[in-house]
Amino acid sequence: MEQDGRQPLSGRVVLVTGASRGIGAAAAKRLAHCGASVVVNYLQNRERALEVLNEVEKEGAKGMVFQADVTDQAQVDDMRRAVEKTLGQVDVLINNAFFPFEIAPLHQISWHGFEEATRKELGALYNGVHAFVPGMIEKKKGKIVVLSSRLAQQPLPRLGAYAAAKAALEVAATTLAIELGPLGITVNVVTPAFTLTDASTVMSEEFKERVRKNRPIQKHLYPEDVAGTIAFLAGDETNMITGSNILVTGGSHLQL
């Protein structure tokens, strides 16, 4: 994605939370390809994060890794200071980190499990916004991309805690779009359908094939498909798009 020989994200600093694997890793690589300096945030797997950083640098981009629990404000603030010292102020925040959740019917789930799903999803966005939006306001320009799930609009049994948390996250993102628009900051949601990642290896091949065949575009969905949309929203071509929820589903959302 180049314009007149220029990389569209040249000079931008982009933070991707949860970037050591899956959609986050693919997004980090795609953003680097577009010229951005990329912060690869991770929680546990430093080796995987360094592999992603290596791919970022192969694109000729600057990058860094930083371990931080994005549900902890102090750790996010530490990350902000480190990023600003090394790469500069963050121009684009990709709120992508995934949090394990309790699987159970809502009438049986523990309060702790239900509360934790919402606390982590909203807390990560809250902490990211409080850490990085002030710098965006200074520049009068910034981008926030929030990763959601189709479960927010099309919940399934036993996944209610996660679905409710993602639905709340989408409302928070829409509110931020309204509040931050006058300050030059766009906020958009990207909602992928079931995506083939290393985490999906627990699913049977039969299930994966059924999902694929139920899409109007009868192909598997990969992290790279989602990464392209994220990079698009991070660039100047989308300066007048805010408060949107872009569905990357291959059309499966039409099969209601």
GIVENUR-V111309 format. One record per pair of residues at least 6 apart in sequence whose C-alpha atoms are under 6 Angstrom apart, sorted by the first residue. I is the first residue (numbers start at 0). GAP is how many residues later the second one is. Records with the same first field share a line. If there is no record, write none. Layout:
I->GAP, GAP
//
This chain:
6->27, 28
7->26
8->25, 26, 27
9->25, 26
11->24, 79
12->23, 24, 25, 77, 78
13->24, 76, 77, 78, 79
14->23, 24, 78, 79
15->24, 78
16->24, 78, 79, 80
17->6, 23, 24, 78, 79
18->6, 21, 22, 23
19->22, 28, 29
21->175, 201
22->200
25->197, 198, 201
26->200
28->27
30->200
31->24, 29
32->26
36->24, 25, 26
37->25
38->24, 25, 26
39->25
40->24, 25, 26
41->25
42->24, 25, 26
67->7
69->6, 54
70->49, 52, 53
72->54
76->54
90->51
91->50, 51, 52
92->51
93->50, 51
94->51
95->51
100->16
101->11
102->55, 56
103->54
104->53
113->47
116->45, 48
117->47
121->47
135->6
139->43, 44
140->43, 44
141->43
142->42, 43
143->43
144->42, 43, 44
145->43
146->42, 43
147->18, 43
148->42, 43
149->43
150->12
151->11, 14, 15
154->8
173->69
176->9, 10, 65, 66
185->56
186->55, 56
187->54, 55, 56
188->56
189->55, 56
190->56, 57
191->55, 56, 57
192->56
194->26, 27
195->26
211->6, 7, 8
214->35, 36, 37
215->35
216->33
//
